[in-house]
Each structure stands twice: as C-alpha cells, then as structure tokens.
C-alpha cells in the first residue's frame, strides 16, 4: 500500500470524523460531498 493510498483510506472515519477513500475506490453508492451538497444532504464545505 502506497503512502498516499494509506493517507486517504480511512473507511471507519477515525482520522477525520468521516470515512475517506482514495480516488475511485469508495464503495458503490457513496457520493462525493459536492454531489451530496447539491442534493441538500450535507452543508457545502468551503476550501
């Protein structure tokens, strides 16, 4: 497992408080934050 992969892979959410996955490796059915925000499911996150 590469360092970048390990840094992004946290399916339990222990590190950031929400589950995180490397690009394109999230389980089917999970939507990115931006997509969820457009649907009104979460508050948009400013960068």
Secondary structure, DSSP 4 states (H G I P E B T S, - for coil): --HHHHHH-BTT-TTTSS-B--TT-SPTT---HHHHHHTTSSPPPP-
